[in-house]
Amino acid sequence: MHRIGDAVGVWLYLIAGGLAFAEAAILVGFVLPGEVALLVAGYFCRYGNLNVWVMVVVAILCAIAGDSVGFEFGRKFGPGLRRSRLGHWIGERRWSAVDAFLHRHGGKAVFLGRLTALLRALMPSMAGMSGMRYRTFLMWNAAGGILWGGGCGLLGYAFASALNTVSDYLTYAPLAVLALVIALYVALHLRKRRRERAEGEAYAASDSGALEQP
């Protein structure tokens, strides 16, 4: 297990931090949730040469920075993004859900959105589009980033520690369990995304049909 952690080395800081940054900055969260990378990073912090507290700091800073980029992007290019091909791929149902959540909860939506995959990817851009002050956004964004980034990294570390006893008897069991959990999580996440997209397309089609009726 130590050899695996050493081989990954500091690149795991960059990979996990990069995915945490890109989740909202460039909407990578629709393909791969950032928490998956942070959970894996926390796991390898237990067995490799990575420091879990450095990983937590990297995760928090990258999450806050990525959301800030998403906020600025939404503020400047939001309406065009929503009408673009990417915006249509995301689906009007998702845009509307995030928009309604933001208007219902205001600044707190930025914090609450950090805890939900769909909202986490779109909330920063929607907050920028809404005209929210950056100071307000940053306050709630930082609070959510600290909870999410720190929580995911430490959860992965705790998961590895819980499997430590098993690894004394079955060398590759923890890694196999981790791979199975990650594969199942990603499969369920992608399945949910496809279902949401199909529902969004059906919703948009029904609205279009209603408008065309005399």
N, CA, C and O of each residue as an XYZ file, in Angstrom:
856
protein
N       0.815     -1.207      0.000
C       0.000      0.000      0.000
C       0.848      1.256      0.000
O       0.488      2.257     -0.618
N       1.999      1.200      0.709
C       2.875      2.368      0.750
C       3.424      2.675     -0.625
O       3.567      3.840     -0.994
N       3.740      1.614     -1.406
C       4.294      1.827     -2.748
C       3.286      2.528     -3.650
O       3.656      3.353     -4.485
N       2.005      2.191     -3.475
C       0.966      2.831     -4.283
C       0.915      4.324     -3.984
O       0.886      5.152     -4.895
N       0.904      4.659     -2.684
C       0.866      6.065     -2.301
C       2.089      6.822     -2.779
O       1.969      7.960     -3.233
N       3.271      6.211     -2.686
C       4.499      6.876     -3.116
C       4.494      7.115     -4.619
O       4.969      8.152     -5.083
N       3.960      6.160     -5.387
C       3.932      6.306     -6.843
C       3.042      7.469     -7.259
O       3.367      8.216     -8.181
N       1.926      7.610     -6.572
C       1.021      8.714     -6.891
C       1.650     10.046     -6.503
O       1.595     11.024     -7.249
N       2.265     10.058     -5.286
C       3.008     11.228     -4.837
C       2.210     12.517     -4.837
O       0.991     12.523     -4.663
N       2.933     13.608     -5.038
C       2.297     14.929     -4.956
C       1.339     15.182     -6.112
O       0.552     16.126     -6.062
N       1.394     14.346     -7.162
C       0.451     14.538     -8.271
C      -0.989     14.421     -7.798
O      -1.891     15.027     -8.377
N      -1.203     13.649     -6.754
C      -2.567     13.495     -6.262
C      -3.091     14.795     -5.678
O      -4.288     15.071     -5.759
N      -2.206     15.603     -5.085
C      -2.625     16.926     -4.634
C      -3.170     17.732     -5.812
O      -4.229     18.355     -5.731
N      -2.404     17.697     -6.917
C      -2.779     18.485     -8.095
C      -4.054     17.953     -8.741
O      -4.918     18.730     -9.146
N      -4.170     16.630     -8.836
C      -5.336     16.036     -9.482
C      -6.604     16.311     -8.661
O      -7.617     16.767     -9.193
N      -6.525     16.025     -7.362
C      -7.699     16.243     -6.509
C      -8.060     17.722     -6.437
O      -9.231     18.090     -6.532
N      -7.043     18.567     -6.269
C      -7.302     20.003     -6.224
C      -7.843     20.518     -7.539
O      -8.740     21.361     -7.558
N      -7.300     20.012     -8.648
C      -7.766     20.443     -9.965
C      -9.213     20.082    -10.214
O      -9.958     20.880    -10.784
N      -9.628     18.890     -9.797
C     -11.024     18.475     -9.976
C     -11.953     19.264     -9.053
O     -13.072     19.606     -9.438
N     -11.487     19.554     -7.835
C     -12.292     20.382     -6.938
C     -12.470     21.780     -7.519
O     -13.539     22.377     -7.387
N     -11.431     22.303     -8.159
C     -11.497     23.618     -8.793
C     -12.411     23.601    -10.014
O     -13.245     24.489    -10.189
N     -12.246     22.579    -10.859
C     -12.936     22.544    -12.146
C     -14.405     22.191    -12.035
O     -15.164     22.420    -12.977
N     -14.825     21.638    -10.908
C     -16.213     21.175    -10.780
C     -17.212     22.275    -11.106
O     -18.159     22.049    -11.859
N     -17.011     23.457    -10.549
C     -17.922     24.572    -10.813
C     -17.345     25.557    -11.816
O     -18.089     26.222    -12.537
N     -15.997     25.654    -11.867
C     -15.370     26.634    -12.758
C     -15.671     26.328    -14.218
O     -15.971     27.232    -14.998
N     -15.589     25.040    -14.591
C     -15.861     24.659    -15.982
C     -16.858     23.507    -16.057
O     -16.898     22.772    -17.043
N     -17.670     23.357    -14.996
C     -18.792     22.410    -14.960
C     -18.377     20.950    -15.093
O     -19.144     20.132    -15.600
N     -17.169     20.617    -14.640
C     -16.718     19.231    -14.664
C     -17.573     18.359    -13.747
O     -17.645     17.142    -13.920
N     -18.220     18.995    -12.772
C     -19.041     18.236    -11.830
C     -20.167     17.456    -12.469
O     -20.691     16.525    -11.858
N     -20.557     17.811    -13.696
C     -21.603     17.051    -14.378
C     -21.087     15.708    -14.877
O     -21.876     14.811    -15.174
N     -19.755     15.563    -14.972
C     -19.149     14.317    -15.442
C     -18.561     13.530    -14.286
O     -18.794     12.327    -14.167
N     -17.798     14.202    -13.434
C     -17.163     13.542    -12.299
C     -17.252     14.442    -11.073
O     -16.646     15.514    -11.056
N     -17.992     14.031    -10.051
C     -18.093     14.855     -8.846
C     -16.740     15.025     -8.173
O     -15.979     14.063     -8.068
N     -16.431     16.227     -7.719
C     -15.142     16.487     -7.108
C     -14.905     15.700     -5.843
O     -13.757     15.421     -5.499
N     -15.980     15.327     -5.129
C     -15.776     14.614     -3.878
C     -15.159     13.244     -4.081
O     -14.509     12.722     -3.175
N     -15.351     12.643     -5.270
C     -14.731     11.352     -5.545
C     -13.212     11.476     -5.467
O     -12.551     10.658     -4.827
N     -12.658     12.504     -6.122
C     -11.218     12.709     -6.098
C     -10.720     12.983     -4.686
O      -9.655     12.502     -4.298
N     -11.486     13.755     -3.916
C     -11.052     14.086     -2.559
C     -11.128     12.879     -1.629
O     -10.287     12.726     -0.743
N     -12.121     12.028     -1.822
C     -12.203     10.808     -1.026
C     -11.026      9.887     -1.310
O     -10.445      9.306     -0.393
N     -10.678      9.758     -2.591
C      -9.528      8.934     -2.966
C      -8.245      9.531     -2.412
O      -7.387      8.807     -1.906
N      -8.110     10.850     -2.505
C      -6.918     11.521     -1.991
C      -6.790     11.307     -0.488
O      -5.699     11.032      0.011
N      -7.903     11.432      0.239
C      -7.875     11.193      1.678
C      -7.485      9.766      2.003
O      -6.792      9.513      2.988
N      -7.927      8.835      1.177
C      -7.568      7.423      1.372
C      -6.056      7.234      1.241
O      -5.434      6.577      2.075
N      -5.471      7.809      0.195
C      -4.038      7.637     -0.025
C      -3.202      8.435      0.978
O      -2.032      8.120      1.196
N      -3.789      9.457      1.583
C      -3.069     10.168      2.653
C      -2.803      9.240      3.830
O      -1.823      9.411      4.556
N      -3.666      8.269      4.013
C      -3.495      7.313      5.111
C      -2.387      6.322      4.821
O      -1.693      5.886      5.739
N      -2.207      5.956      3.547
C      -1.262      4.900      3.206
C      -0.023      5.388      2.469
O       0.963      4.656      2.387
N      -0.045      6.588      1.939
C       1.077      7.063      1.141
C       1.874      8.133      1.842
O       1.848      8.249      3.068
N       2.597      8.931      1.036
C       3.447      9.976      1.603
C       2.772     11.344      1.543
O       3.443     12.373      1.623
N       1.457     11.359      1.403
C       0.716     12.618      1.381
C       0.260     12.975      2.788
O      -0.042     12.099      3.599
N       0.216     14.260      3.062
C      -0.228     14.737      4.354
C      -1.699     15.117      4.267
O      -2.084     15.918      3.415
N      -2.517     14.555      5.135
C      -3.955     14.764      5.044
C      -4.325     16.230      5.269
O      -5.288     16.714      4.674
N      -3.579     16.946      6.115
C      -3.922     18.343      6.374
C      -3.540     19.231      5.206
O      -4.218     20.219      4.924
N      -2.444     18.879      4.517
C      -2.109     19.609      3.291
C      -3.194     19.370      2.243
O      -3.594     20.292      1.533
N      -3.670     18.113      2.153
C      -4.714     17.783      1.189
C      -5.993     18.559      1.494
O      -6.668     19.038      0.582
N      -6.321     18.680      2.773
C      -7.525     19.418      3.171
C      -7.416     20.887      2.777
O      -8.371     21.463      2.256
N      -6.257     21.494      3.023
C      -6.053     22.900      2.668
C      -6.145     23.089      1.157
O      -6.778     24.033      0.684
N      -5.508     22.184      0.395
C      -5.565     22.253     -1.069
C      -7.012     22.148     -1.545
O      -7.444     22.918     -2.403
N      -7.754     21.200     -0.988
C      -9.156     20.994     -1.392
C      -9.995     22.238     -1.115
O     -10.785     22.656     -1.961
N      -9.828     22.823      0.054
C     -10.627     23.995      0.430
C     -10.315     25.180     -0.479
O     -11.224     25.820     -1.007
N      -9.018     25.471     -0.660
C      -8.632     26.616     -1.489
C      -9.075     26.444     -2.936
O      -9.557     27.391     -3.557
N      -8.913     25.236     -3.474
C      -9.296     24.992     -4.869
C     -10.811     25.064     -5.046
O     -11.295     25.562     -6.062
N     -11.558     24.568     -4.062
C     -13.025     24.626     -4.145
C     -13.501     26.072     -4.137
O     -14.366     26.446     -4.929
N     -12.940     26.890     -3.245
C     -13.335     28.294     -3.160
C     -12.945     29.045     -4.434
O     -13.723     29.841     -4.959
N     -11.721     28.780     -4.929
C     -11.254     29.453     -6.146
C     -12.076     29.045     -7.356
O     -12.417     29.890     -8.185
N     -12.400     27.753     -7.471
C     -13.185     27.285     -8.608
C     -14.569     27.891     -8.643
O     -15.060     28.266     -9.708
N     -15.204     27.991     -7.481
C     -16.525     28.606     -7.422
C     -16.456     30.100     -7.746
O     -17.373     30.650     -8.356
N     -15.371     30.747     -7.339
C     -15.213     32.171     -7.648
C     -15.086     32.389     -9.153
O     -15.635     33.349     -9.694
N     -14.362     31.499     -9.825
C     -14.262     31.580    -11.285
C     -15.631     31.359    -11.914
O     -16.019     32.072    -12.840
N     -16.366     30.358    -11.403
C     -17.719     30.115    -11.902
C     -18.630     31.313    -11.706
O     -19.448     31.620    -12.573
N     -18.497     31.993    -10.573
C     -19.291     33.193    -10.289
C     -18.996     34.295    -11.308
O     -19.920     34.890    -11.862
N     -17.720     34.568    -11.554
C     -17.348     35.618    -12.497
C     -17.766     35.265    -13.914
O     -18.191     36.127    -14.684
N     -17.639     33.981    -14.250
C     -18.055     33.539    -15.581
C     -19.553     33.735    -15.757
O     -20.007     34.211    -16.798
N     -20.318     33.365    -14.733
C     -21.767     33.545    -14.805
C     -22.150     35.010    -14.875
O     -23.088     35.368    -15.587
N     -21.440     35.866    -14.149
C     -21.747     37.291    -14.135
C     -21.539     37.932    -15.498
O     -22.299     38.814    -15.897
N     -20.506     37.488    -16.215
C     -20.168     38.101    -17.499
C     -20.800     37.390    -18.692
O     -21.200     38.029    -19.665
N     -20.886     36.063    -18.609
C     -21.324     35.302    -19.789
C     -22.530     34.408    -19.516
O     -22.879     33.575    -20.353
N     -23.174     34.567    -18.352
C     -24.236     33.651    -17.953
C     -25.366     33.467    -18.942
O     -25.647     32.334    -19.333
N     -26.033     34.545    -19.368
C     -27.158     34.361    -20.305
C     -26.742     33.647    -21.589
O     -27.471     32.793    -22.093
N     -25.566     34.000    -22.117
C     -25.094     33.338    -23.334
C     -24.796     31.871    -23.085
O     -25.065     31.024    -23.937
N     -24.238     31.567    -21.910
C     -23.963     30.173    -21.561
C     -25.254     29.373    -21.497
O     -25.316     28.240    -21.975
N     -26.273     29.959    -20.913
C     -27.542     29.249    -20.771
C     -28.183     28.960    -22.123
O     -28.871     27.953    -22.286
N     -27.957     29.843    -23.090
C     -28.524     29.631    -24.430
C     -27.616     28.815    -25.332
O     -28.019     28.434    -26.432
N     -26.406     28.543    -24.888
C     -25.426     27.855    -25.723
C     -25.732     26.363    -25.827
O     -26.662     25.850    -25.205
N     -24.930     25.696    -26.623
C     -25.095     24.248    -26.783
C     -24.868     23.528    -25.450
O     -25.579     22.579    -25.117
N     -23.865     23.994    -24.689
C     -23.620     23.414    -23.372
C     -24.808     23.650    -22.452
O     -25.193     22.769    -21.683
N     -25.390     24.856    -22.536
C     -26.553     25.158    -21.718
C     -27.736     24.266    -22.034
O     -28.467     23.854    -21.133
N     -27.932     23.963    -23.321
C     -29.011     23.057    -23.706
C     -28.725     21.636    -23.251
O     -29.642     20.891    -22.906
N     -27.433     21.254    -23.250
C     -27.060     19.916    -22.775
C     -27.347     19.790    -21.285
O     -27.816     18.751    -20.822
N     -27.066     20.839    -20.546
C     -27.369     20.836    -19.111
C     -28.867     20.682    -18.894
O     -29.301     19.952    -18.003
N     -29.651     21.373    -19.711
C     -31.103     21.216    -19.647
C     -31.788     22.314    -18.861
O     -31.328     22.706    -17.789
N     -32.890     22.807    -19.402
C     -33.615     23.897    -18.759
C     -34.157     23.493    -17.394
O     -34.295     24.337    -16.508
N     -34.458     22.237    -17.220
C     -34.973     21.770    -15.924
C     -33.948     22.008    -14.823
O     -34.300     22.447    -13.728
N     -32.691     21.721    -15.107
C     -31.642     21.934    -14.105
C     -31.433     23.421    -13.837
O     -31.338     23.847    -12.685
N     -31.364     24.205    -14.911
C     -31.196     25.650    -14.737
C     -32.323     26.221    -13.867
O     -32.082     27.005    -12.949
N     -33.555     25.809    -14.179
C     -34.712     26.328    -13.449
C     -34.701     25.896    -11.989
O     -35.084     26.664    -11.106
N     -34.262     24.664    -11.735
C     -34.216     24.165    -10.362
C     -33.224     24.970     -9.531
O     -33.515     25.348     -8.397
N     -32.056     25.229    -10.100
C     -31.042     26.000     -9.376
C     -31.493     27.435     -9.205
O     -31.283     28.031     -8.149
N     -32.117     28.002    -10.245
C     -32.603     29.380    -10.190
C     -33.642     29.540     -9.072
O     -33.597     30.501     -8.305
N     -34.567     28.597     -8.992
C     -35.610     28.653     -7.961
C     -35.003     28.498     -6.565
O     -35.418     29.175     -5.624
N     -34.030     27.613     -6.438
C     -33.377     27.394     -5.146
C     -32.640     28.647     -4.695
O     -32.663     29.000     -3.516
N     -31.983     29.318     -5.643
C     -31.238     30.537     -5.327
C     -32.171     31.647     -4.872
O     -31.890     32.332     -3.888
N     -33.269     31.827     -5.573
C     -34.207     32.887     -5.209
C     -34.924     32.589     -3.890
O     -35.341     33.507     -3.183
N     -35.061     31.326     -3.570
C     -35.746     30.957     -2.336
C     -34.858     31.165     -1.103
O     -35.341     31.563     -0.043
N     -33.556     30.891     -1.253
C     -32.654     30.916     -0.100
C     -31.644     32.055     -0.121
O     -30.961     32.273      0.880
N     -31.524     32.790     -1.225
C     -30.582     33.902     -1.276
C     -29.142     33.448     -1.120
O     -28.741     32.438     -1.698
N     -28.350     34.199     -0.330
C     -26.938     33.868     -0.151
C     -26.713     32.501      0.452
O     -25.717     31.844      0.149
N     -27.636     32.057      1.310
C     -27.490     30.732      1.923
C     -27.506     29.621      0.891
O     -26.991     28.533      1.150
N     -28.093     29.877     -0.286
C     -28.142     28.858     -1.338
C     -26.748     28.468     -1.792
O     -26.518     27.324     -2.187
N     -25.810     29.415     -1.740
C     -24.427     29.119     -2.147
C     -23.827     28.088     -1.198
O     -23.150     27.156     -1.633
N     -24.077     28.256      0.095
C     -23.582     27.305      1.093
C     -24.286     25.960      0.963
O     -23.633     24.918      0.916
N     -25.615     25.979      0.905
C     -26.378     24.735      0.805
C     -26.097     24.007     -0.502
O     -26.067     22.777     -0.541
N     -25.890     24.779     -1.585
C     -25.615     24.171     -2.871
C     -24.322     23.393     -2.898
O     -24.182     22.453     -3.681
N     -23.373     23.767     -2.056
C     -22.087     23.066     -1.997
C     -22.259     21.618     -1.590
O     -21.404     20.784     -1.888
N     -23.359     21.305     -0.910
C     -23.579     19.966     -0.388
C     -24.355     19.068     -1.344
O     -24.603     17.905     -1.028
N     -24.746     19.594     -2.518
C     -25.517     18.815     -3.493
C     -24.838     18.894     -4.856
O     -24.505     19.984     -5.321
N     -24.629     17.741     -5.501
C     -23.832     17.693     -6.732
C     -24.383     18.609     -7.821
O     -23.628     19.388     -8.403
N     -25.687     18.534     -8.111
C     -26.280     19.351     -9.170
C     -26.118     20.834     -8.861
O     -25.692     21.608     -9.718
N     -26.458     21.227     -7.640
C     -26.375     22.636     -7.270
C     -24.929     23.104     -7.208
O     -24.634     24.251     -7.545
N     -24.030     22.235     -6.785
C     -22.622     22.617     -6.643
C     -22.015     23.012     -7.983
O     -21.190     23.924     -8.043
N     -22.408     22.346     -9.041
C     -21.839     22.638    -10.345
C     -22.382     23.935    -10.944
O     -21.652     24.658    -11.622
N     -23.658     24.232    -10.697
C     -24.307     25.371    -11.351
C     -24.483     26.601    -10.471
O     -24.600     27.715    -10.981
N     -24.503     26.412     -9.154
C     -24.836     27.518     -8.262
C     -23.924     28.741     -8.425
O     -24.436     29.859     -8.469
N     -22.593     28.578     -8.517
C     -21.752     29.772     -8.669
C     -22.099     30.604     -9.897
O     -22.180     31.829     -9.811
N     -22.302     29.958    -11.030
C     -22.656     30.695    -12.243
C     -24.015     31.362    -12.110
O     -24.194     32.496    -12.555
N     -24.971     30.673    -11.506
C     -26.295     31.248    -11.321
C     -26.245     32.430    -10.352
O     -26.958     33.416    -10.535
N     -25.401     32.329     -9.319
C     -25.259     33.435     -8.380
C     -24.683     34.656     -9.085
O     -25.108     35.783     -8.830
N     -23.715     34.433     -9.972
C     -23.158     35.531    -10.743
C     -24.183     36.153    -11.664
O     -24.225     37.375    -11.808
N     -25.006     35.338    -12.286
C     -26.051     35.835    -13.181
C     -27.102     36.645    -12.431
O     -27.680     37.584    -12.978
N     -27.346     36.278    -11.179
C     -28.424     36.916    -10.410
C     -28.075     38.322     -9.943
O     -28.945     39.063     -9.486
N     -26.788     38.692    -10.061
C     -26.380     40.009     -9.598
C     -25.985     40.049     -8.132
O     -25.832     41.130     -7.563
N     -25.819     38.894     -7.517
C     -25.397     38.834     -6.112
C     -24.045     39.522     -5.946
O     -23.176     39.393     -6.808
N     -23.862     40.242     -4.862
C     -22.575     40.878     -4.588
C     -21.527     39.809     -4.323
O     -21.800     38.806     -3.663
N     -20.323     40.034     -4.846
C     -19.276     39.028     -4.677
C     -18.919     38.833     -3.208
O     -18.607     37.716     -2.795
N     -18.961     39.899     -2.416
C     -18.640     39.769     -0.996
C     -19.590     38.797     -0.319
O     -19.167     37.960      0.479
N     -20.875     38.906     -0.637
C     -21.862     37.973     -0.076
C     -21.593     36.559     -0.547
O     -21.609     35.610      0.237
N     -21.342     36.433     -1.861
C     -21.055     35.115     -2.423
C     -19.822     34.491     -1.766
O     -19.844     33.320     -1.387
N     -18.751     35.271     -1.632
C     -17.500     34.742     -1.100
C     -17.663     34.244      0.333
O     -17.088     33.220      0.700
N     -18.436     34.954      1.140
C     -18.642     34.544      2.533
C     -19.283     33.158      2.599
O     -18.792     32.274      3.301
N     -20.380     32.974      1.867
C     -21.068     31.689      1.875
C     -20.272     30.623      1.141
O     -20.292     29.454      1.525
N     -19.576     31.021      0.094
C     -18.756     30.090     -0.668
C     -17.622     29.541      0.193
O     -17.352     28.340      0.176
N     -16.958     30.417      0.945
C     -15.861     29.982      1.807
C     -16.356     29.013      2.878
O     -15.701     28.010      3.161
N     -17.507     29.311      3.473
C     -18.060     28.427      4.501
C     -18.365     27.046      3.919
O     -18.055     26.025      4.534
N     -18.972     27.021      2.734
C     -19.271     25.740      2.099
C     -18.018     25.001      1.674
O     -17.940     23.780      1.811
N     -17.025     25.735      1.155
C     -15.784     25.106      0.728
C     -15.035     24.472      1.881
O     -14.464     23.392      1.731
N     -15.030     25.131      3.037
C     -14.356     24.581      4.216
C     -15.036     23.290      4.671
O     -14.369     22.299      4.969
N     -16.367     23.311      4.721
C     -17.099     22.123      5.159
C     -16.939     20.977      4.167
O     -16.681     19.839      4.560
N     -17.093     21.281      2.879
C     -17.056     20.236      1.848
C     -15.641     19.711      1.633
O     -15.418     18.501      1.661
N     -14.680     20.617      1.416
C     -13.316     20.195      1.146
C     -12.701     19.459      2.316
O     -12.092     18.402      2.148
N     -12.864     20.027      3.514
C     -12.327     19.357      4.693
C     -13.031     18.052      4.982
O     -12.392     17.058      5.329
N     -14.344     18.051      4.841
C     -15.118     16.852      5.146
C     -14.797     15.683      4.231
O     -14.641     14.553      4.695
N     -14.697     15.947      2.930
C     -14.425     14.855      1.976
C     -13.038     14.264      2.192
O     -12.871     13.045      2.200
N     -12.034     15.138      2.368
C     -10.672     14.643      2.583
C     -10.553     13.819      3.852
O      -9.936     12.754      3.845
N     -11.137     14.301      4.940
C     -11.061     13.591      6.215
C     -11.902     12.319      6.201
O     -11.560     11.333      6.853
N     -13.008     12.347      5.450
C     -13.831     11.148      5.347
C     -13.082     10.029      4.636
O     -13.138      8.873      5.053
N     -12.374     10.381      3.550
C     -11.566      9.377      2.863
C     -10.466      8.829      3.762
O     -10.177      7.632      3.739
N      -9.859      9.701      4.548
C      -8.803      9.287      5.479
C      -9.371      8.357      6.557
O      -8.759      7.346      6.899
N     -10.536      8.706      7.083
C     -11.169      7.874      8.111
C     -11.574      6.523      7.544
O     -11.474      5.503      8.226
N     -12.030      6.516      6.298
C     -12.408      5.265      5.636
C     -11.202      4.341      5.544
O     -11.310      3.143      5.807
N     -10.046      4.901      5.170
C      -8.826      4.105      5.068
C      -8.406      3.569      6.428
O      -7.969      2.424      6.542
N      -8.539      4.393      7.453
C      -8.163      3.963      8.795
C      -9.044      2.812      9.269
O      -8.570      1.889      9.931
N     -10.326      2.873      8.926
C     -11.254      1.819      9.333
C     -10.908      0.488      8.680
O     -11.187     -0.577      9.230
N     -10.289      0.561      7.479
C      -9.932     -0.668      6.773
C      -8.529     -1.150      7.115
O      -8.072     -2.164      6.586
N      -7.853     -0.436      7.987
C      -6.458     -0.761      8.289
C      -6.324     -2.160      8.881
O      -5.390     -2.888      8.544
N      -7.253     -2.544      9.766
C      -7.193     -3.861     10.387
C      -7.356     -4.964      9.348
O      -6.666     -5.982      9.397
N      -8.270     -4.753      8.414
C      -8.490     -5.745      7.362
C      -7.240     -5.906      6.506
O      -6.908     -7.016      6.088
N      -6.550     -4.803      6.245
C      -5.377     -4.854      5.364
C      -4.248     -5.670      5.960
O      -3.377     -6.142      5.229
N      -4.245     -5.848      7.288
C      -3.213     -6.671      7.915
C      -3.355     -8.131      7.517
O      -2.383     -8.886      7.551
N      -4.559     -8.526      7.142
C      -4.818     -9.916      6.793
C      -5.026    -10.104      5.291
O      -4.633    -11.127      4.731
N      -5.626     -9.143      4.659
C      -5.890     -9.208      3.218
C      -5.271     -7.968      2.576
O      -5.875     -6.896      2.579
N      -4.100     -8.114      2.040
C      -3.297     -6.972      1.598
C      -4.039     -6.058      0.646
O      -3.976     -4.837      0.793
N      -4.740     -6.616     -0.324
C      -5.357     -5.785     -1.362
C      -6.854     -5.567     -1.143
O      -7.525     -4.963     -1.979
N      -7.368     -6.054     -0.029
C      -8.804     -5.890      0.218
C      -9.230     -4.429      0.301
O     -10.230     -4.069     -0.319
N      -8.523     -3.568      1.036
C      -8.963     -2.168      1.103
C      -9.009     -1.490     -0.255
O      -9.944     -0.750     -0.558
N      -7.993     -1.748     -1.071
C      -7.962     -1.133     -2.395
C      -9.109     -1.650     -3.257
O      -9.729     -0.887     -3.999
N      -9.388     -2.944     -3.158
C     -10.487     -3.520     -3.929
C     -11.831     -2.940     -3.493
O     -12.680     -2.628     -4.328
N     -12.016     -2.800     -2.191
C     -13.268     -2.228     -1.678
C     -13.406     -0.781     -2.134
O     -14.482     -0.353     -2.553
N     -12.294     -0.020     -2.048
C     -12.333      1.374     -2.473
C     -12.690      1.490     -3.949
O     -13.515      2.321     -4.329
N     -12.072      0.659     -4.777
C     -12.355      0.694     -6.210
C     -13.817      0.361     -6.481
O     -14.446      0.972     -7.344
N     -14.353     -0.603     -5.749
C     -15.758     -0.993     -5.928
C     -16.692      0.139     -5.522
O     -17.666      0.427     -6.218
N     -16.394      0.780     -4.395
C     -17.233      1.882     -3.913
C     -17.218      3.039     -4.904
O     -18.262      3.613     -5.213
N     -16.020      3.381     -5.405
C     -15.896      4.485     -6.357
C     -16.631      4.169     -7.658
O     -17.351      5.014     -8.191
N     -16.447      2.943     -8.171
C     -17.112      2.553     -9.412
C     -18.628      2.600     -9.263
O     -19.327      3.065    -10.163
N     -19.139      2.121     -8.126
C     -20.577      2.144     -7.888
C     -21.084      3.570     -7.782
O     -22.138      3.901     -8.326
N     -20.336      4.416     -7.084
C     -20.742      5.812     -6.905
C     -20.810      6.529     -8.252
O     -21.789      7.214     -8.551
N     -19.755      6.366     -9.068
C     -19.714      7.035    -10.368
C     -20.830      6.518    -11.273
O     -21.471      7.299    -11.976
N     -21.067      5.186    -11.260
C     -22.117      4.613    -12.095
C     -23.485      5.162    -11.720
O     -24.277      5.506    -12.598
N     -23.769      5.246    -10.425
C     -25.050      5.789     -9.981
C     -25.169      7.272    -10.299
O     -26.244      7.762    -10.643
N     -24.045      7.983    -10.180
C     -24.053      9.418    -10.480
C     -24.353      9.659    -11.965
O     -25.174     10.512    -12.301
N     -23.690      8.911    -12.848
C     -23.917      9.084    -14.276
C     -25.331      8.665    -14.665
O     -25.953      9.281    -15.530
N     -25.831      7.615    -14.021
C     -27.207      7.182    -14.300
C     -28.201      8.274    -13.902
O     -29.166      8.538    -14.619
N     -27.955      8.902    -12.757
C     -28.827      9.983    -12.309
C     -28.767     11.152    -13.268
O     -29.796     11.757    -13.568
N     -27.560     11.488    -13.764
C     -27.403     12.588    -14.706
C     -28.172     12.319    -16.002
O     -28.833     13.212    -16.531
N     -28.082     11.068    -16.516
C     -28.813     10.727    -17.750
C     -30.315     10.837    -17.530
O     -31.033     11.306    -18.414
N     -30.803     10.413    -16.364
C     -32.233     10.502    -16.076
C     -32.688     11.952    -15.974
O     -33.752     12.317    -16.474
N     -31.870     12.776    -15.321
C     -32.210     14.194    -15.205
C     -32.214     14.866    -16.574
O     -33.064     15.707    -16.867
N     -31.252     14.481    -17.403
C     -31.199     15.081    -18.735
C     -32.426     14.688    -19.553
O     -33.013     15.524    -20.241
N     -32.811     13.415    -19.477
C     -33.995     12.956    -20.214
C     -35.248     13.663    -19.718
O     -36.102     14.055    -20.514
N     -35.358     13.826    -18.405
C     -36.527     14.519    -17.859
C     -36.535     15.978    -18.288
O     -37.587     16.543    -18.588
N     -35.333     16.594    -18.315
C     -35.246     17.989    -18.744
C     -35.647     18.156    -20.196
O     -36.350     19.107    -20.538
N     -35.209     17.242    -21.062
C     -35.577     17.316    -22.471
C     -37.076     17.123    -22.659
O     -37.698     17.790    -23.486
N     -37.656     16.201    -21.879
C     -39.099     15.980    -21.976
C     -39.862     17.204    -21.496
O     -40.884     17.578    -22.071
N     -39.358     17.821    -20.440
C     -39.986     19.034    -19.899
C     -39.934     20.166    -20.904
O     -40.921     20.872    -21.113
N     -38.753     20.340    -21.539
C     -38.603     21.398    -22.535
C     -39.495     21.139    -23.744
O     -40.072     22.073    -24.302
N     -39.610     19.873    -24.151
C     -40.445     19.534    -25.297
C     -41.912     19.801    -25.013
O     -42.645     20.273    -25.882
N     -42.342     19.495    -23.780
C     -43.747     19.734    -23.433
C     -44.055     21.224    -23.401
O     -45.137     21.644    -23.812
N     -43.113     22.026    -22.916
C     -43.310     23.474    -22.900
C     -43.355     24.026    -24.311
O     -44.148     24.919    -24.612
N     -42.496     23.491    -25.182
C     -42.476     23.948    -26.565
C     -43.778     23.621    -27.264
O     -44.296     24.427    -28.036
N     -44.314     22.423    -26.991
C     -45.571     22.024    -27.604
C     -46.738     22.871    -27.134
O     -47.652     23.180    -27.897
N     -46.688     23.242    -25.848
C     -47.761     24.075    -25.308
C     -47.756     25.459    -25.928
O     -48.816     26.036    -26.167
N     -46.573     25.997    -26.190
C     -46.471     27.325    -26.799
C     -46.939     27.334    -28.239
O     -47.458     28.344    -28.714
N     -46.765     26.218    -28.947
C     -47.134     26.153    -30.348
C     -48.636     26.009    -30.555
O     -49.140     26.269    -31.647
N     -49.364     25.588    -29.496
C     -50.806     25.388    -29.641
C     -51.495     26.743    -29.761
O     -51.130     27.677    -29.047
N     -52.484     26.875    -30.651
C     -53.217     28.152    -30.818
C     -54.040     28.470    -29.591
O     -54.718     29.496    -29.551
